[in-house]
Amino acid sequence: MVGIATCGPAGAQLLIHRQTQWEITTKLPVTYNILNLGSDGFLAVVNVREGSELLGKETVRLVKYDTALHEQWQQAYTGTGAVFQYLHYQEARKVHFLHPITTRQLEVITVDLDRGAVVPQRIKTATPLKVSHFAAQNRRFFLGGRHNDQPVVICHEPANQTQKVLPGLHRYRSLL
């Protein structure tokens, strides 16, 4: 009896089916949002409101998944008002969420995508500002919006709590 074995390159395609489930409740107002992080997966943002719009509190559950739907970390943040009625901006390995508390007071919640650390920062503007645009770059926050029905962009530096009005950006329809 003679046996012959050959070795050579082999190809195969592996198909993995996976799903994740979230409990959906109808007792409290709940909002579900998904932020696409590209090749890093996605961030699920689940807002649960308890109490009234003005006096209530909102708990936000943040869950990061990789592209194979494996949960990497989970974090919760509780604040007053509509914490994630939200503008957000993704910068490298962080996501910044903007929460307008009043027309003069804002809160930026920074989430580290690697560790899941949540860092809230308060911002007080010198004048009332209705924010419609938000960006972050090099540890600075750029707030675009309207003051007295005039367009304005403010650069806020959290390290030293200073703000600068950036004049003329609205004239040429600049991208924030």
N, CA and C atoms as an extended XYZ file, in Angstrom:
528
Properties=species:S:1:pos:R:3:atomname:S:1:resname:S:1:resid:I:1 pbc="F F F"
N         0.822       -1.160        0.000 N   MET     1
C         0.000        0.000        0.000 CA  MET     1
C         0.883        1.246        0.000 C   MET     1
N         0.576        2.153       -0.857 N   VAL     2
C         1.350        3.365       -0.999 CA  VAL     2
C         0.421        4.557       -0.760 C   VAL     2
N         0.852        5.471        0.095 N   GLY     3
C         0.072        6.694        0.356 CA  GLY     3
C         0.820        7.901       -0.162 C   GLY     3
N         0.113        8.775       -0.772 N   ILE     4
C         0.740        9.982       -1.310 CA  ILE     4
C         0.069       11.186       -0.644 C   ILE     4
N         0.899       12.076       -0.104 N   ALA     5
C         0.401       13.310        0.508 CA  ALA     5
C         1.019       14.485       -0.225 C   ALA     5
N         0.220       15.451       -0.521 N   THR     6
C         0.737       16.644       -1.175 CA  THR     6
C         0.414       17.858       -0.318 C   THR     6
N         1.256       18.790       -0.373 N   CYS     7
C         1.049       20.047        0.347 CA  CYS     7
C         1.035       21.169       -0.680 C   CYS     7
N         0.154       22.078       -0.473 N   GLY     8
C         0.064       23.222       -1.373 CA  GLY     8
C        -0.790       24.301       -0.737 C   GLY     8
N        -0.823       25.443       -1.349 N   PRO     9
C        -1.626       26.518       -0.781 CA  PRO     9
C        -3.118       26.200       -0.866 C   PRO     9
N        -3.818       26.559        0.172 N   ALA    10
C        -5.260       26.321        0.209 CA  ALA    10
C        -5.957       27.641        0.514 C   ALA    10
N        -7.104       27.812       -0.021 N   GLY    11
C        -7.868       29.043        0.220 CA  GLY    11
C        -9.230       28.694        0.773 C   GLY    11
N        -9.727       29.555        1.618 N   ALA    12
C       -11.051       29.335        2.197 CA  ALA    12
C       -11.639       30.677        2.588 C   ALA    12
N       -12.922       30.692        2.665 N   GLN    13
C       -13.605       31.906        3.095 CA  GLN    13
C       -14.381       31.557        4.349 C   GLN    13
N       -14.201       32.367        5.378 N   LEU    14
C       -14.842       32.120        6.651 CA  LEU    14
C       -15.951       33.138        6.835 C   LEU    14
N       -17.124       32.670        7.125 N   LEU    15
C       -18.270       33.551        7.327 CA  LEU    15
C       -18.688       33.453        8.791 C   LEU    15
N       -18.666       34.565        9.466 N   ILE    16
C       -19.049       34.608       10.876 CA  ILE    16
C       -20.330       35.408       10.996 C   ILE    16
N       -21.303       34.825       11.637 N   HIS    17
C       -22.567       35.519       11.859 CA  HIS    17
C       -22.676       35.819       13.344 C   HIS    17
N       -22.872       37.061       13.671 N   ARG    18
C       -22.960       37.468       15.068 CA  ARG    18
C       -23.954       38.604       15.170 C   ARG    18
N       -24.665       38.668       16.260 N   GLN    19
C       -25.602       39.762       16.481 CA  GLN    19
C       -25.552       40.157       17.949 C   GLN    19
N       -26.006       41.351       18.217 N   THR    20
C       -26.103       41.828       19.591 CA  THR    20
C       -27.502       42.362       19.801 C   THR    20
N       -27.956       42.316       21.025 N   GLN    21
C       -29.319       42.749       21.320 CA  GLN    21
C       -29.299       43.770       22.447 C   GLN    21
N       -30.217       44.714       22.356 N   TRP    22
C       -30.411       45.696       23.412 CA  TRP    22
C       -31.841       45.590       23.896 C   TRP    22
N       -32.001       45.746       25.190 N   GLU    23
C       -33.344       45.733       25.751 CA  GLU    23
C       -34.001       47.074       25.454 C   GLU    23
N       -35.177       47.034       24.866 N   ILE    24
C       -35.898       48.254       24.527 CA  ILE    24
C       -37.041       48.426       25.516 C   ILE    24
N       -37.100       49.605       26.117 N   THR    25
C       -38.129       49.886       27.107 CA  THR    25
C       -39.071       50.964       26.588 C   THR    25
N       -40.318       50.884       26.985 N   THR    26
C       -41.296       51.910       26.600 CA  THR    26
C       -41.757       52.714       27.813 C   THR    26
N       -41.195       52.424       28.991 N   LYS    27
C       -41.599       53.119       30.210 CA  LYS    27
C       -41.049       54.538       30.272 C   LYS    27
N       -39.833       54.738       29.836 N   LEU    28
C       -39.179       56.042       29.867 CA  LEU    28
C       -38.791       56.436       28.448 C   LEU    28
N       -38.658       57.738       28.198 N   PRO    29
C       -38.154       58.157       26.880 CA  PRO    29
C       -36.708       57.693       26.692 C   PRO    29
N       -36.474       56.920       25.659 N   VAL    30
C       -35.147       56.378       25.373 CA  VAL    30
C       -34.800       56.686       23.924 C   VAL    30
N       -33.560       57.089       23.689 N   THR    31
C       -33.076       57.348       22.342 CA  THR    31
C       -31.859       56.470       22.097 C   THR    31
N       -31.813       55.818       20.941 N   TYR    32
C       -30.700       54.967       20.566 CA  TYR    32
C       -29.984       55.606       19.379 C   TYR    32
N       -28.662       55.763       19.490 N   ASN    33
C       -27.867       56.323       18.400 CA  ASN    33
C       -26.630       55.459       18.186 C   ASN    33
N       -26.202       55.374       16.955 N   ILE    34
C       -25.000       54.615       16.599 CA  ILE    34
C       -24.038       55.570       15.905 C   ILE    34
N       -22.796       55.633       16.400 N   LEU    35
C       -21.753       56.422       15.746 CA  LEU    35
C       -20.781       55.465       15.067 C   LEU    35
N       -20.636       55.590       13.771 N   ASN    36
C       -19.743       54.736       12.997 CA  ASN    36
C       -18.301       55.180       13.229 C   ASN    36
N       -17.458       54.250       13.658 N   LEU    37
C       -16.044       54.544       13.893 CA  LEU    37
C       -15.147       53.915       12.828 C   LEU    37
N       -15.737       53.536       11.715 N   GLY    38
C       -14.978       52.965       10.603 CA  GLY    38
C       -14.414       51.599       10.958 C   GLY    38
N       -13.115       51.408       10.759 N   SER    39
C       -12.487       50.115       11.017 CA  SER    39
C       -12.357       49.801       12.503 C   SER    39
N       -12.667       50.762       13.362 N   ASP    40
C       -12.634       50.528       14.810 CA  ASP    40
C       -13.955       50.008       15.348 C   ASP    40
N       -14.983       49.924       14.518 N   GLY    41
C       -16.281       49.428       14.973 CA  GLY    41
C       -17.298       50.550       15.077 C   GLY    41
N       -18.051       50.558       16.183 N   PHE    42
C       -19.045       51.610       16.370 CA  PHE    42
C       -19.268       51.866       17.852 C   PHE    42
N       -19.848       53.025       18.138 N   LEU    43
C       -20.168       53.434       19.500 CA  LEU    43
C       -21.687       53.546       19.597 C   LEU    43
N       -22.270       52.757       20.477 N   ALA    44
C       -23.710       52.830       20.720 CA  ALA    44
C       -23.942       53.816       21.854 C   ALA    44
N       -24.864       54.764       21.640 N   VAL    45
C       -25.194       55.791       22.628 CA  VAL    45
C       -26.673       55.626       22.957 C   VAL    45
N       -26.955       55.240       24.189 N   VAL    46
C       -28.326       55.005       24.626 CA  VAL    46
C       -28.667       56.030       25.692 C   VAL    46
N       -29.642       56.918       25.397 N   ASN    47
C       -30.064       57.970       26.338 CA  ASN    47
C       -31.346       57.530       27.030 C   ASN    47
N       -31.383       57.631       28.350 N   VAL    48
C       -32.592       57.337       29.109 CA  VAL    48
C       -32.927       58.569       29.940 C   VAL    48
N       -34.112       59.146       29.700 N   ARG    49
C       -34.534       60.360       30.418 CA  ARG    49
C       -35.482       59.982       31.545 C   ARG    49
N       -35.205       60.541       32.727 N   GLU    50
C       -36.075       60.373       33.881 CA  GLU    50
C       -36.486       61.755       34.357 C   GLU    50
N       -37.772       61.973       34.542 N   GLY    51
C       -38.258       63.271       35.005 CA  GLY    51
C       -38.612       64.180       33.854 C   GLY    51
N       -38.816       65.460       34.173 N   SER    52
C       -39.250       66.434       33.174 CA  SER    52
C       -38.088       66.895       32.303 C   SER    52
N       -38.419       67.625       31.260 N   GLU    53
C       -37.413       68.131       30.319 CA  GLU    53
C       -36.431       69.077       31.001 C   GLU    53
N       -36.922       69.937       31.893 N   LEU    54
C       -36.061       70.927       32.532 CA  LEU    54
C       -35.428       70.423       33.827 C   LEU    54
N       -36.173       69.674       34.634 N   LEU    55
C       -35.685       69.281       35.949 CA  LEU    55
C       -35.221       67.839       36.011 C   LEU    55
N       -35.403       67.105       34.957 N   GLY    56
C       -35.065       65.688       34.976 CA  GLY    56
C       -33.574       65.451       34.805 C   GLY    56
N       -33.222       64.191       34.861 N   LYS    57
C       -31.832       63.817       34.608 CA  LYS    57
C       -31.805       62.795       33.477 C   LYS    57
N       -30.691       62.752       32.826 N   GLU    58
C       -30.533       61.841       31.697 CA  GLU    58
C       -29.303       60.988       31.931 C   GLU    58
N       -29.481       59.688       31.827 N   THR    59
C       -28.367       58.766       31.929 CA  THR    59
C       -28.039       58.281       30.528 C   THR    59
N       -26.778       58.376       30.185 N   VAL    60
C       -26.325       57.985       28.852 CA  VAL    60
C       -25.395       56.794       29.010 C   VAL    60
N       -25.742       55.717       28.344 N   ARG    61
C       -24.901       54.523       28.352 CA  ARG    61
C       -24.144       54.482       27.037 C   ARG    61
N       -22.829       54.416       27.119 N   LEU    62
C       -21.955       54.353       25.954 CA  LEU    62
C       -21.353       52.951       25.891 C   LEU    62
N       -21.501       52.289       24.763 N   VAL    63
C       -20.955       50.944       24.598 CA  VAL    63
C       -20.180       50.914       23.283 C   VAL    63
N       -18.903       50.548       23.355 N   LYS    64
C       -18.081       50.469       22.147 CA  LYS    64
C       -17.958       49.012       21.724 C   LYS    64
N       -18.211       48.776       20.433 N   TYR    65
C       -18.101       47.453       19.836 CA  TYR    65
C       -17.047       47.493       18.741 C   TYR    65
N       -16.364       46.366       18.538 N   ASP    66
C       -15.467       46.279       17.392 CA  ASP    66
C       -16.274       45.843       16.168 C   ASP    66
N       -15.620       45.621       15.053 N   THR    67
C       -16.348       45.297       13.820 CA  THR    67
C       -16.970       43.908       13.847 C   THR    67
N       -16.544       43.036       14.770 N   ALA    68
C       -17.133       41.699       14.897 CA  ALA    68
C       -18.223       41.673       15.977 C   ALA    68
N       -18.666       42.850       16.424 N   LEU    69
C       -19.706       43.006       17.447 CA  LEU    69
C       -19.297       42.479       18.820 C   LEU    69
N       -18.023       42.481       19.113 N   HIS    70
C       -17.564       42.156       20.456 CA  HIS    70
C       -17.536       43.457       21.271 C   HIS    70
N       -18.141       43.430       22.441 N   GLU    71
C       -18.159       44.624       23.295 CA  GLU    71
C       -16.758       44.856       23.849 C   GLU    71
N       -16.238       46.082       23.661 N   GLN    72
C       -14.898       46.403       24.140 CA  GLN    72
C       -14.937       47.097       25.496 C   GLN    72
N       -15.867       48.012       25.685 N   TRP    73
C       -16.057       48.650       26.980 CA  TRP    73
C       -17.448       49.238       27.063 C   TRP    73
N       -17.849       49.555       28.284 N   GLN    74
C       -19.160       50.142       28.531 CA  GLN    74
C       -18.999       51.197       29.613 C   GLN    74
N       -19.655       52.321       29.447 N   GLN    75
C       -19.530       53.436       30.387 CA  GLN    75
C       -20.873       54.133       30.496 C   GLN    75
N       -21.152       54.736       31.646 N   ALA    76
C       -22.398       55.483       31.830 CA  ALA    76
C       -22.068       56.869       32.347 C   ALA    76
N       -22.889       57.841       31.959 N   TYR    77
C       -22.738       59.221       32.404 CA  TYR    77
C       -24.125       59.761       32.723 C   TYR    77
N       -24.263       60.415       33.881 N   THR    78
C       -25.546       60.988       34.265 CA  THR    78
C       -25.392       62.486       34.416 C   THR    78
N       -26.311       63.229       33.816 N   GLY    79
C       -26.282       64.678       33.909 CA  GLY    79
C       -27.694       65.218       33.927 C   GLY    79
N       -27.822       66.514       34.168 N   THR    80
C       -29.133       67.141       34.160 CA  THR    80
C       -29.393       67.732       32.790 C   THR    80
N       -30.646       67.848       32.446 N   GLY    81
C       -31.012       68.385       31.140 CA  GLY    81
C       -30.828       67.338       30.065 C   GLY    81
N       -30.820       67.767       28.837 N   ALA    82
C       -30.707       66.855       27.696 CA  ALA    82
C       -29.240       66.707       27.333 C   ALA    82
N       -28.539       65.826       28.038 N   VAL    83
C       -27.092       65.720       27.913 CA  VAL    83
C       -26.644       65.432       26.482 C   VAL    83
N       -27.284       64.507       25.817 N   PHE    84
C       -26.840       64.155       24.483 CA  PHE    84
C       -27.881       64.536       23.436 C   PHE    84
N       -28.511       65.676       23.643 N   GLN    85
C       -29.324       66.288       22.590 CA  GLN    85
C       -28.276       67.006       21.788 C   GLN    85
N       -27.712       66.351       20.741 N   TYR    86
C       -26.303       66.529       20.726 CA  TYR    86
C       -25.709       66.862       19.394 C   TYR    86
N       -24.655       67.615       19.521 N   LEU    87
C       -23.712       67.775       18.429 CA  LEU    87
C       -22.488       66.991       18.871 C   LEU    87
N       -21.842       66.316       17.958 N   HIS    88
C       -20.645       65.578       18.339 CA  HIS    88
C       -19.580       65.755       17.268 C   HIS    88
N       -18.353       65.496       17.672 N   TYR    89
C       -17.231       65.611       16.757 CA  TYR    89
C       -16.211       64.544       17.127 C   TYR    89
N       -15.759       63.780       16.140 N   GLN    90
C       -14.751       62.751       16.394 CA  GLN    90
C       -13.394       63.278       15.989 C   GLN    90
N       -12.459       63.180       16.929 N   GLU    91
C       -11.101       63.650       16.699 CA  GLU    91
C       -10.146       62.524       17.090 C   GLU    91
N        -9.474       61.940       16.130 N   ALA    92
C        -8.509       60.852       16.351 CA  ALA    92
C        -9.124       59.761       17.223 C   ALA    92
N        -8.691       59.593       18.441 N   ARG    93
C        -9.147       58.524       19.320 CA  ARG    93
C       -10.138       59.015       20.371 C   ARG    93
N       -10.806       60.140       20.108 N   LYS    94
C       -11.772       60.709       21.044 CA  LYS    94
C       -13.026       61.153       20.309 C   LYS    94
N       -14.146       61.129       21.034 N   VAL    95
C       -15.386       61.710       20.536 CA  VAL    95
C       -15.819       62.760       21.548 C   VAL    95
N       -16.151       63.949       21.060 N   HIS    96
C       -16.600       65.043       21.917 CA  HIS    96
C       -18.089       65.260       21.662 C   HIS    96
N       -18.876       65.295       22.732 N   PHE    97
C       -20.305       65.576       22.640 CA  PHE    97
C       -20.562       66.938       23.266 C   PHE    97
N       -21.355       67.767       22.593 N   LEU    98
C       -21.680       69.099       23.105 CA  LEU    98
C       -23.086       69.088       23.678 C   LEU    98
N       -23.213       69.599       24.883 N   HIS    99
C       -24.496       69.674       25.568 CA  HIS    99
C       -24.764       71.121       25.966 C   HIS    99
N       -25.708       71.790       25.307 N   PRO   100
C       -26.053       73.144       25.733 CA  PRO   100
C       -26.929       73.094       26.984 C   PRO   100
N       -26.446       73.668       28.081 N   ILE   101
C       -27.216       73.718       29.334 CA  ILE   101
C       -28.119       74.944       29.309 C   ILE   101
N       -27.517       76.112       29.071 N   THR   102
C       -28.254       77.360       28.863 CA  THR   102
C       -27.622       78.038       27.657 C   THR   102
N       -28.076       79.257       27.327 N   THR   103
C       -27.473       79.959       26.191 CA  THR   103
C       -26.074       80.468       26.520 C   THR   103
N       -25.720       80.519       27.806 N   ARG   104
C       -24.384       80.963       28.213 CA  ARG   104
C       -23.526       79.856       28.811 C   ARG   104
N       -24.098       78.709       29.041 N   GLN   105
C       -23.341       77.623       29.651 CA  GLN   105
C       -23.496       76.340       28.833 C   GLN   105
N       -22.359       75.736       28.511 N   LEU   106
C       -22.315       74.518       27.712 CA  LEU   106
C       -21.480       73.481       28.443 C   LEU   106
N       -21.657       72.245       28.048 N   GLU   107
C       -20.819       71.180       28.594 CA  GLU   107
C       -20.343       70.323       27.435 C   GLU   107
N       -19.054       70.022       27.437 N   VAL   108
C       -18.476       69.124       26.446 CA  VAL   108
C       -18.077       67.851       27.171 C   VAL   108
N       -18.601       66.727       26.705 N   ILE   109
C       -18.276       65.433       27.277 CA  ILE   109
C       -17.329       64.746       26.298 C   ILE   109
N       -16.105       64.493       26.741 N   THR   110
C       -15.090       63.866       25.904 CA  THR   110
C       -14.983       62.395       26.284 C   THR   110
N       -15.074       61.518       25.287 N   VAL   111
C       -15.008       60.079       25.500 CA  VAL   111
C       -13.760       59.546       24.816 C   VAL   111
N       -12.885       58.904       25.583 N   ASP   112
C       -11.692       58.257       25.047 CA  ASP   112
C       -12.113       56.921       24.450 C   ASP   112
N       -11.908       56.731       23.165 N   LEU   113
C       -12.371       55.526       22.482 CA  LEU   113
C       -11.558       54.282       22.821 C   LEU   113
N       -10.350       54.446       23.316 N   ASP   114
C        -9.534       53.290       23.667 CA  ASP   114
C        -9.880       52.739       25.051 C   ASP   114
N       -10.047       53.622       26.030 N   ARG   115
C       -10.265       53.190       27.409 CA  ARG   115
C       -11.703       53.336       27.878 C   ARG   115
N       -12.482       54.194       27.219 N   GLY   116
C       -13.851       54.431       27.646 CA  GLY   116
C       -13.972       55.494       28.719 C   GLY   116
N       -12.913       56.230       28.977 N   ALA   117
C       -12.953       57.281       30.005 CA  ALA   117
C       -13.833       58.432       29.534 C   ALA   117
N       -14.675       58.957       30.435 N   VAL   118
C       -15.578       60.069       30.134 CA  VAL   118
C       -15.131       61.269       30.955 C   VAL   118
N       -14.859       62.390       30.264 N   VAL   119
C       -14.399       63.604       30.940 CA  VAL   119
C       -15.328       64.759       30.572 C   VAL   119
N       -16.154       65.251       31.534 N   PRO   120
C       -16.995       66.417       31.250 CA  PRO   120
C       -16.227       67.721       31.514 C   PRO   120
N       -16.491       68.722       30.684 N   GLN   121
C       -15.879       70.044       30.843 CA  GLN   121
C       -16.949       71.113       30.650 C   GLN   121
N       -17.018       72.071       31.564 N   ARG   122
C       -17.988       73.167       31.459 CA  ARG   122
C       -17.381       74.332       30.705 C   ARG   122
N       -18.210       74.975       29.896 N   ILE   123
C       -17.809       76.164       29.145 CA  ILE   123
C       -18.819       77.257       29.437 C   ILE   123
N       -18.335       78.422       29.837 N   LYS   124
C       -19.198       79.594       30.012 CA  LYS   124
C       -18.821       80.605       28.942 C   LYS   124
N       -19.813       80.982       28.146 N   THR   125
C       -19.560       81.980       27.108 CA  THR   125
C       -19.854       83.366       27.662 C   THR   125
N       -19.183       84.360       27.131 N   ALA   126
C       -19.353       85.738       27.607 CA  ALA   126
C       -20.710       86.307       27.216 C   ALA   126
N       -21.240       85.840       26.107 N   THR   127
C       -22.536       86.316       25.623 CA  THR   127
C       -23.416       85.121       25.293 C   THR   127
N       -24.729       85.323       25.224 N   PRO   128
C       -25.603       84.200       24.838 CA  PRO   128
C       -25.271       83.720       23.429 C   PRO   128
N       -25.251       82.415       23.256 N   LEU   129
C       -24.883       81.829       21.978 CA  LEU   129
C       -25.801       80.649       21.691 C   LEU   129
N       -26.399       80.660       20.527 N   LYS   130
C       -27.220       79.543       20.074 CA  LYS   130
C       -26.343       78.703       19.143 C   LYS   130
N       -25.830       77.582       19.658 N   VAL   131
C       -24.828       76.786       18.944 CA  VAL   131
C       -25.496       75.883       17.910 C   VAL   131
N       -24.959       75.915       16.692 N   SER   132
C       -25.454       75.045       15.628 CA  SER   132
C       -24.341       74.197       15.012 C   SER   132
N       -23.069       74.570       15.255 N   HIS   133
C       -21.925       73.840       14.717 CA  HIS   133
C       -20.907       73.630       15.829 C   HIS   133
N       -20.218       72.506       15.758 N   PHE   134
C       -19.263       72.169       16.804 CA  PHE   134
C       -18.120       71.363       16.199 C   PHE   134
N       -16.894       71.697       16.601 N   ALA   135
C       -15.715       70.950       16.161 CA  ALA   135
C       -14.668       71.014       17.265 C   ALA   135
N       -13.715       70.100       17.221 N   ALA   136
C       -12.624       70.067       18.188 CA  ALA   136
C       -11.340       69.756       17.456 C   ALA   136
N       -10.272       70.440       17.858 N   GLN   137
C        -8.981       70.192       17.241 CA  GLN   137
C        -7.883       70.698       18.164 C   GLN   137
N        -6.863       69.891       18.374 N   ASN   138
C        -5.709       70.262       19.192 CA  ASN   138
C        -6.114       70.814       20.562 C   ASN   138
N        -7.007       70.110       21.229 N   ARG   139
C        -7.492       70.488       22.569 CA  ARG   139
C        -8.179       71.841       22.600 C   ARG   139
N        -8.792       72.211       21.497 N   ARG   140
C        -9.603       73.435       21.417 CA  ARG   140
C       -10.974       73.058       20.892 C   ARG   140
N       -11.983       73.793       21.333 N   PHE   141
C       -13.345       73.579       20.863 CA  PHE   141
C       -13.768       74.784       20.044 C   PHE   141
N       -14.374       74.526       18.899 N   PHE   142
C       -14.870       75.588       18.031 CA  PHE   142
C       -16.388       75.527       18.036 C   PHE   142
N       -17.013       76.607       18.457 N   LEU   143
C       -18.460       76.691       18.586 CA  LEU   143
C       -18.972       77.675       17.553 C   LEU   143
N       -19.804       77.211       16.659 N   GLY   144
C       -20.393       78.085       15.649 CA  GLY   144
C       -21.877       78.225       15.905 C   GLY   144
N       -22.374       79.407       15.706 N   GLY   145
C       -23.798       79.621       15.932 CA  GLY   145
C       -24.187       81.069       15.705 C   GLY   145
N       -25.188       81.503       16.484 N   ARG   146
C       -25.713       82.850       16.310 CA  ARG   146
C       -25.751       83.588       17.637 C   ARG   146
N       -25.389       84.857       17.571 N   HIS   147
C       -25.503       85.776       18.698 CA  HIS   147
C       -26.221       87.019       18.184 C   HIS   147
N       -27.361       87.345       18.765 N   ASN   148
C       -28.182       88.482       18.305 CA  ASN   148
C       -28.450       88.391       16.800 C   ASN   148
N       -28.787       87.204       16.332 N   ASP   149
C       -29.078       86.924       14.917 CA  ASP   149
C       -27.914       87.214       13.984 C   ASP   149
N       -26.704       87.225       14.508 N   GLN   150
C       -25.512       87.382       13.691 CA  GLN   150
C       -24.666       86.125       13.819 C   GLN   150
N       -24.102       85.618       12.719 N   PRO   151
C       -23.264       84.412       12.814 CA  PRO   151
C       -21.970       84.702       13.571 C   PRO   151
N       -21.537       83.731       14.355 N   VAL   152
C       -20.311       83.884       15.137 CA  VAL   152
C       -19.655       82.520       15.314 C   VAL   152
N       -18.309       82.515       15.376 N   VAL   153
C       -17.540       81.321       15.698 CA  VAL   153
C       -16.619       81.673       16.852 C   VAL   153
N       -16.664       80.849       17.898 N   ILE   154
C       -15.844       81.075       19.090 CA  ILE   154
C       -14.884       79.912       19.243 C   ILE   154
N       -13.622       80.223       19.500 N   CYS   155
C       -12.607       79.218       19.794 CA  CYS   155
C       -12.414       79.205       21.307 C   CYS   155
N       -12.663       78.061       21.936 N   HIS   156
C       -12.522       77.935       23.391 CA  HIS   156
C       -11.347       77.020       23.709 C   HIS   156
N       -10.452       77.486       24.575 N   GLU   157
C        -9.320       76.680       25.017 CA  GLU   157
C        -9.558       76.259       26.455 C   GLU   157
N        -9.875       74.972       26.701 N   PRO   158
C       -10.195       74.514       28.051 CA  PRO   158
C        -9.026       74.600       29.031 C   PRO   158
N        -7.791       74.515       28.546 N   ALA   159
C        -6.633       74.519       29.443 CA  ALA   159
C        -6.566       75.790       30.284 C   ALA   159
N        -6.834       76.943       29.669 N   ASN   160
C        -6.771       78.199       30.406 CA  ASN   160
C        -8.105       78.948       30.410 C   ASN   160
N        -9.180       78.281       29.974 N   GLN   161
C       -10.544       78.838       29.976 CA  GLN   161
C       -10.631       80.183       29.244 C   GLN   161
N        -9.929       80.307       28.119 N   THR   162
C       -10.012       81.535       27.329 CA  THR   162
C       -10.833       81.278       26.075 C   THR   162
N       -11.422       82.359       25.569 N   GLN   163
C       -12.219       82.284       24.352 CA  GLN   163
C       -11.830       83.409       23.417 C   GLN   163
N       -11.859       83.095       22.134 N   LYS   164
C       -11.581       84.093       21.107 CA  LYS   164
C       -12.695       84.040       20.084 C   LYS   164
N       -13.172       85.177       19.694 N   VAL   165
C       -14.143       85.246       18.605 CA  VAL   165
C       -13.350       85.270       17.312 C   VAL   165
N       -13.688       84.377       16.408 N   LEU   166
C       -12.995       84.297       15.123 CA  LEU   166
C       -13.794       85.103       14.114 C   LEU   166
N       -13.354       86.310       13.793 N   PRO   167
C       -14.139       87.196       12.928 CA  PRO   167
C       -14.092       86.783       11.471 C   PRO   167
N       -15.174       87.029       10.794 N   GLY   168
C       -15.215       86.899        9.346 CA  GLY   168
C       -15.333       85.499        8.790 C   GLY   168
N       -15.419       84.467        9.612 N   LEU   169
C       -15.508       83.128        9.048 CA  LEU   169
C       -16.813       82.896        8.308 C   LEU   169
N       -17.869       83.561        8.713 N   HIS   170
C       -19.171       83.351        8.075 CA  HIS   170
C       -19.251       83.975        6.690 C   HIS   170
N       -18.402       84.921        6.399 N   ARG   171
C       -18.489       85.648        5.123 CA  ARG   171
C       -18.264       84.739        3.914 C   ARG   171
N       -17.347       83.824        4.040 N   TYR   172
C       -16.974       83.008        2.888 CA  TYR   172
C       -17.491       81.572        3.010 C   TYR   172
N       -18.479       81.370        3.870 N   ARG   173
C       -19.074       80.044        4.070 CA  ARG   173
C       -18.014       79.007        4.394 C   ARG   173
N       -17.153       79.332        5.323 N   SER   174
C       -16.071       78.432        5.716 CA  SER   174
C       -16.627       77.192        6.372 C   SER   174
N       -15.931       76.096        6.211 N   LEU   175
C       -16.321       74.828        6.817 CA  LEU   175
C       -15.733       74.755        8.213 C   LEU   175
N       -16.599       74.533        9.188 N   LEU   176
C       -16.143       74.443       10.569 CA  LEU   176
C       -15.724       73.020       10.863 C   LEU   176
